[in-house]
Amino acid sequence: MTSRCFTRKLENTLTTVIATMVTALVLVSLSQAQTFTVLHNFFGASDAAGGYNGLVRDAAGNLYGTTPDGGTSGYGAVFKIDTNNNESVLHSFAGGTDGCYPWASLILDAAGNIYGTTSNCGPLGSGTVFKVDTSGNETVLHSFAGGTIDGAFPFGGLILDAAGNLYGTTELAGPSGYGVVFRLSPSGVESVLHSFAGGPADGSYPYLTGLLMDAKGNLYGVTQSGGASGHGVVYRLSPHGRYKVLHTFVGGPSDGCNPEGTLVSDTAGNLYGTALECGSIGWGIVWRLGPKGGYRVLHNFTAGATDGANPNAGVVMDTKGNLYGDTGTGGAYNSGTVFELNRQGFTLLHSFNGTTDGQFAEGAVVLDALGNLYGTTVSGGSYTTGTVWELTP
């Protein structure tokens, strides 16, 4: 009896080991099916440095982005990578009235003008909204004043509506001091659309997050804190100023906490995003929220060799409904990952090695029509100051 029990245990153990090995081989095979290329190694000084932010791609295939470090004055830069992978710095921030430390992705208008935010500096010292035209000329469109009337420190990116209005968030200030949602008209008039109040009924501190606008003009976003559990919320703001908390993150093993990044939606009206921390293992989640409030955790990050950890940039979606994103840590070298999430489950597409190909992917990925992914890393690369990368199917 003991012998048979031991034999059965041994068989079960061998079955588990073999299954684990097969799973690992499948994951490696899927990862190797991708082709990873470093398009540019940031070298600081006159170049950009520290790719904390996502990229934007124009119709011709050129990539644009910002870094909070580097540039000729050390206050950050706007850069371009053309279709031949040649990089050029379009603008170096000088600090002072010019703005400094851009932490967010850019947006382009139909004419090719670039819009973005700087988290600090500017004429009033609390950050700016800026424009860089097609000739490389930079203009400060708005300087945040902080205090109870205006926001301060815009760490998130912008969106642009059909009328030319820009929308974004600031991390701090406003009447309660917890940040605001703002609109900037084409003539440069700023309006505060919502001031976050914190507490159980509202969010607070929208950090490293942009906005999503639907066809009706409703705005959707997340805050890093606030809500009933203090772990952040998903909210909707109507064109008429009606604000509603759609989901409150409860943290712990059953939910995420501290959401960052920009949301994405599908044709059915479901919202998708990431939370930086919490979940079943504590390393963050990917989540979905239905138009009628049905909420579900789609993936719990484990920080293992075949998984990522600490996703802070949200996800993007292809035409088939597959989700793609990156993580700041985790993976085979604990230096971040690129992943896909679909109905079949989670696939690790790439693990950053922390040296030659980059380290810590914290900006949102960009997806083109062919399924190629583009992004940045904070450090690593030839000069240890970050990279711009491409991942092809």
Secondary structure, 3 states (H helix, E strand, C coil): CHHHHHHHHHHHHHHHHHHHHHHHHHHHHHHHCCEEEEEEECCCCCCEECCCCCCEECCCCCEEEEECEECCCCCCEEEEECCCCCEEEEEECCCHHHCECCCCCCEECCCCCEEEEECEECCCCECEEEEECCCCCEEEEEECCCCCCCEECCCCCCEECCCCCEEEEECEECCCCECEEEEECCCCCEEEEEECCCCCCCEECCCCCCCEECCCCCEEEEECEECCCCECEEEEECCCCCEEEEEECCCHHHCEEEEEEEEEECCCCCEEEEEEEECCCCECEEEEECCCCCEEEEEECCCCCCCEECCCCECEECCCCCEEEEECEECCCCCCEEEEEECCEEEEEEECCCCCCCECCCCCCEECCCCCEEEECCEECCCCECEEEEEEC
